[in-house]
């Protein structure tokens, strides 16, 4: 008896990669299709850039304010990217709407029909929204720091940032918002409901850290929440846990990876 072996498909090893690329391409188109998404992206950039410009103008005003007479007015680059911590709310809302909108409209069924292994859809969604968050952080922080240099240049305000310091802060702002976006994607893919996702994500990013930090005995735990840990990368806020910038960002990335991983497991196990 002669046993024949069916010919192997030489493209089989490429299929997961092609599915991932297809998922990323599809999600990239989706994210820019809705006007509300574009508005949130623009609003995030404007918020960061505008807050930096307003802070610069405030420093100039101090030079002629009698209350600051005789005082040295100085600034450091980190002060001009504080708007990133406010823009994270817009980034989180964008991520929540991008994921929950598919479940609310039923689009998720078509998305998973096109990508039946499911995980490329989630990976594409997380990758694209993380990239959008990165762009918002880079564009906003870059605009803010550029505006501060133009406004304060030639004034009596002591402000002399180096190119290396400025570029590093711009890139770190993008990395911070990228991780926030990925975290919001994971949480929303787990909950699937816009109200539940918004409440959970914003609660964990904004409310819960403040509550924990105000309770004696557990206040140190606040430094391991996504926002308080990750913000060490772009700010000099005190940390009771003494987290350094990159280890703090590592905590934020762990939250994001964990949320997406749980979402992936549930996505494979549950019906769309």
DASULDA-V566418 format. One record per helix or strand. SS is the DSSP state (helix for helix, strand for strand). FROM is the first residue (numbers start at 1). LEN is the number of residues. Records with the same first field share a line. If there is no record, write none. Layout:
SS: FROM-LEN + FROM-LEN
This chain:
helix: 12-22 + 35-29 + 66-3 + 77-5 + 83-23 + 107-8 + 119-34 + 163-29 + 194-20 + 219-6 + 226-8 + 245-25
strand: 74-1 + 158-1
